[in-house]
């Protein structure tokens, strides 16, 4: 599964989505596959550190502070509300913190829900997505970026999910259904064409 429509401009924004301890080590939400994508993300960050922008998923203080169906969601997942969560779970994984100079918080799936991050992406016109989880926050961010008319590139070996089956399905859908709007490549392929 590869598809790049040409060289990647030097201004492309590398959006590192939700690479937080919450998604690596939390008893209910954590997956060790987050650790496996750290080395490719590090390679991409090292190639263009100034282009990195990180997002963090920030849950509400408690379920009753959430809006609409998010209340039901957080009643189900009450162990991840801020009143019960270890504050270190919100932080970017320590291996990536040296590159986390720009960090934007969001209360929902899409990283582009944060205005500062959305503005940076629109200005860059191209976003390279890495991080977690492919079938939730990456999917929502990619769709939002397509809606903005941005060039969207998925770094396939730098994405993961707690459900590997859903990870594969999400990549298949994005690759097959949005074939004129979503590009897919490995980190090495991205670095080789990032001019």
Kinemage of the C-alpha trace (Angstrom):
@kinemage 1
@onewidth
@group {chain A} dominant
@subgroup {mainchain}
@vectorlist {calphas} color= white
{ca unk a 1} P 0.000 0.000 0.000
{ca unk a 2} L 1.941 2.996 -1.316
{ca unk a 3} L 0.841 6.132 -3.058
{ca unk a 4} L 2.595 9.488 -3.210
{ca unk a 5} L 1.531 12.087 -5.754
{ca unk a 6} L 4.924 13.758 -5.963
{ca unk a 7} L 7.583 15.406 -3.814
{ca unk a 8} L 6.562 16.588 -0.362
{ca unk a 9} L 7.126 20.321 0.147
{ca unk a 10} L 9.587 21.458 2.804
{ca unk a 11} L 6.733 23.268 4.568
{ca unk a 12} L 4.717 20.058 5.210
{ca unk a 13} L 3.481 19.802 8.792
{ca unk a 14} L 4.352 16.565 10.618
{ca unk a 15} L 1.393 16.035 12.916
{ca unk a 16} L 2.159 13.550 15.706
{ca unk a 17} L -1.247 12.520 17.008
{ca unk a 18} L -1.763 11.517 20.645
{ca unk a 19} L 1.532 9.765 21.351
{ca unk a 20} L 0.753 9.850 25.061
{ca unk a 21} L 1.350 7.490 27.954
{ca unk a 22} L -2.444 7.137 28.135
{ca unk a 23} L -2.393 5.148 24.908
{ca unk a 24} L 0.688 3.116 25.785
{ca unk a 25} L 0.389 2.175 29.444
{ca unk a 26} L -3.135 2.846 30.730
{ca unk a 27} L -4.698 -0.452 31.918
{ca unk a 28} L -7.810 -0.028 29.747
{ca unk a 29} L -6.648 2.128 26.841
{ca unk a 30} L -2.973 1.288 26.552
{ca unk a 31} L -1.352 -0.792 23.830
{ca unk a 32} L 2.300 -1.725 23.582
{ca unk a 33} L 2.102 -1.225 19.820
{ca unk a 34} L 2.567 2.484 20.605
{ca unk a 35} L 6.154 1.627 21.572
{ca unk a 36} L 6.758 -0.095 18.225
{ca unk a 37} L 6.024 3.060 16.218
{ca unk a 38} L 8.306 5.332 18.238
{ca unk a 39} L 11.484 4.603 16.181
{ca unk a 40} L 9.914 5.478 12.796
{ca unk a 41} L 8.346 8.613 14.286
{ca unk a 42} L 11.755 9.567 15.710
{ca unk a 43} L 13.335 9.185 12.251
{ca unk a 44} L 10.710 11.450 10.730
{ca unk a 45} L 11.087 13.987 13.548
{ca unk a 46} L 14.877 13.991 13.162
{ca unk a 47} L 14.527 14.687 9.427
{ca unk a 48} L 12.547 17.904 9.983
{ca unk a 49} L 12.235 18.730 13.703
{ca unk a 50} L 10.977 22.249 13.014
{ca unk a 51} L 7.941 20.874 11.158
{ca unk a 52} L 6.616 18.846 14.109
{ca unk a 53} L 3.347 19.622 15.879
{ca unk a 54} L 2.001 17.256 18.548
{ca unk a 55} L -1.583 16.788 19.670
{ca unk a 56} L -2.716 15.519 23.059
{ca unk a 57} L -6.133 14.044 23.828
{ca unk a 58} L -7.393 15.623 27.063
{ca unk a 59} L -10.423 14.015 28.754
{ca unk a 60} L -12.786 16.038 30.968
{ca unk a 61} L -12.348 16.303 34.714
{ca unk a 62} L -15.262 13.871 35.164
{ca unk a 63} L -17.980 12.369 32.976
{ca unk a 64} L -20.658 14.907 33.879
{ca unk a 65} L -18.551 17.723 32.394
{ca unk a 66} L -18.658 16.105 28.957
{ca unk a 67} L -21.136 17.122 26.263
{ca unk a 68} L -23.879 14.947 24.761
{ca unk a 69} L -22.891 11.362 24.017
{ca unk a 70} L -19.398 12.048 25.381
{ca unk a 71} L -21.048 11.811 28.835
{ca unk a 72} L -22.052 8.211 28.159
{ca unk a 73} L -18.591 7.552 26.693
{ca unk a 74} L -16.849 8.802 29.852
{ca unk a 75} L -19.244 7.005 32.157
{ca unk a 76} L -18.121 3.840 30.388
{ca unk a 77} L -14.437 4.905 30.516
{ca unk a 78} L -14.470 6.677 33.908
{ca unk a 79} L -10.899 5.523 34.621
{ca unk a 80} L -9.601 7.999 32.033
{ca unk a 81} L -11.272 11.146 33.356
{ca unk a 82} L -8.836 13.645 34.856
{ca unk a 83} L -10.153 13.182 38.387
{ca unk a 84} L -9.029 9.517 38.262
{ca unk a 85} L -6.112 9.635 35.850
{ca unk a 86} L -2.453 9.920 36.799
{ca unk a 87} L -1.396 13.292 35.269
{ca unk a 88} L 1.646 11.633 33.667
{ca unk a 89} L -0.744 9.616 31.474
{ca unk a 90} L -1.616 12.811 29.577
{ca unk a 91} L 2.019 13.552 28.719
{ca unk a 92} L 3.747 12.790 25.424
{ca unk a 93} L 5.766 9.553 25.688
{ca unk a 94} L 9.206 10.389 27.044
{ca unk a 95} L 11.038 9.146 23.937
{ca unk a 96} L 9.388 11.862 21.819
{ca unk a 97} L 9.376 14.763 24.292
{ca unk a 98} L 12.625 16.310 22.976
{ca unk a 99} L 10.777 17.102 19.727
{ca unk a 100} L 7.523 18.235 21.353
{ca unk a 101} L 8.122 21.985 21.119
{ca unk a 102} L 4.626 22.684 19.789
{ca unk a 103} L 1.802 20.805 21.524
{ca unk a 104} L -1.923 21.372 21.050
{ca unk a 105} L -4.587 19.913 23.321
{ca unk a 106} L -7.942 18.647 22.107
{ca unk a 107} L -11.026 17.209 23.849
{ca unk a 108} L -12.213 15.179 20.832
{ca unk a 109} L -10.793 12.780 18.256
{ca unk a 110} L -9.622 15.144 15.509
{ca unk a 111} L -6.374 17.013 16.116
{ca unk a 112} L -7.728 19.749 13.860
{ca unk a 113} L -10.350 20.563 16.501
{ca unk a 114} L -7.576 22.677 18.059
{ca unk a 115} L -7.654 26.067 16.302
{ca unk a 116} L -3.909 26.718 16.563
{ca unk a 117} L -3.097 23.343 15.088
{ca unk a 118} L -5.741 23.709 12.355
{ca unk a 119} L -4.296 27.105 11.384
{ca unk a 120} L -0.778 25.634 11.194
{ca unk a 121} L -2.034 22.770 9.002
{ca unk a 122} L -3.937 25.082 6.663
{ca unk a 123} L -0.889 27.333 6.328
{ca unk a 124} L 1.348 24.332 5.562
{ca unk a 125} L -1.202 22.919 3.049
{ca unk a 126} L 0.293 19.419 3.520
{ca unk a 127} L 0.079 17.233 6.636
{ca unk a 128} L 1.956 14.050 7.387
{ca unk a 129} L 0.137 12.006 10.026
{ca unk a 130} L 1.795 9.700 12.549
{ca unk a 131} L 0.617 8.394 15.924
{ca unk a 132} L -2.382 6.712 17.498
{ca unk a 133} L -5.029 5.484 17.005
{ca unk a 134} L -5.427 4.828 13.292
{ca unk a 135} L -9.114 3.934 13.465
{ca unk a 136} L -10.132 6.800 15.756
{ca unk a 137} L -8.046 9.981 16.112
{ca unk a 138} L -5.958 9.507 12.951
{ca unk a 139} L -9.107 8.719 10.955
{ca unk a 140} L -10.949 11.795 12.311
{ca unk a 141} L -7.930 14.044 11.711
{ca unk a 142} L -7.420 12.739 8.169
{ca unk a 143} L -11.082 13.323 7.283
{ca unk a 144} L -10.968 16.851 8.751
{ca unk a 145} L -7.795 17.583 6.782
{ca unk a 146} L -9.416 16.333 3.568
{ca unk a 147} L -12.421 18.560 4.292
{ca unk a 148} L -10.001 21.515 4.516
{ca unk a 149} L -8.576 20.587 1.107
{ca unk a 150} L -5.172 19.716 2.553
{ca unk a 151} L -2.753 17.219 1.102
{ca unk a 152} L -2.812 14.294 3.558
{ca unk a 153} L -0.018 11.731 3.829
{ca unk a 154} L -0.252 8.751 6.174
{ca unk a 155} L 3.083 7.339 7.377
{ca unk a 156} L 1.926 3.729 7.422
{ca unk a 157} L 4.740 2.337 9.584
{ca unk a 158} L 4.295 5.146 12.126
{ca unk a 159} L 0.599 4.553 12.890
{ca unk a 160} L -1.005 2.091 15.269
{ca unk a 161} L -4.134 1.175 17.167
{ca unk a 162} L -5.159 -0.972 20.119
{ca unk a 163} L -7.054 -3.070 17.580
{ca unk a 164} L -4.745 -4.173 14.785
{ca unk a 165} L -7.754 -5.430 12.803
{ca unk a 166} L -9.352 -1.969 12.964
{ca unk a 167} L -5.984 -0.342 12.179
{ca unk a 168} L -5.806 -2.334 8.932
{ca unk a 169} L -9.464 -1.641 8.077
{ca unk a 170} L -9.038 2.111 8.620
{ca unk a 171} L -5.958 2.203 6.383
{ca unk a 172} L -7.793 0.196 3.733
{ca unk a 173} L -10.780 2.563 3.805
{ca unk a 174} L -8.625 5.689 3.655
{ca unk a 175} L -6.481 4.229 0.878
{ca unk a 176} L -9.301 2.765 -1.212
{ca unk a 177} L -12.150 5.238 -0.753
{ca unk a 178} L -10.184 8.500 -0.662
{ca unk a 179} L -7.688 7.548 -3.338
{ca unk a 180} L -7.416 11.073 -4.766
{ca unk a 181} L -7.126 12.762 -1.383
{ca unk a 182} L -5.124 10.467 0.903
{ca unk a 183} L -1.552 9.419 0.186
{ca unk a 184} L 0.191 6.556 1.967
{ca unk a 185} L 3.897 5.834 2.299
{ca unk a 186} L 6.479 4.544 4.741
{ca unk a 187} L 8.594 6.905 6.794
{ca unk a 188} L 11.648 6.149 4.645
{ca unk a 189} L 9.695 6.944 1.471
{ca unk a 190} L 8.464 10.190 3.002
{ca unk a 191} L 11.957 11.261 4.074
{ca unk a 192} L 13.339 10.458 0.621
{ca unk a 193} L 10.860 12.774 -1.134
{ca unk a 194} L 10.521 15.528 1.526
{ca unk a 195} L 12.335 18.380 -0.275
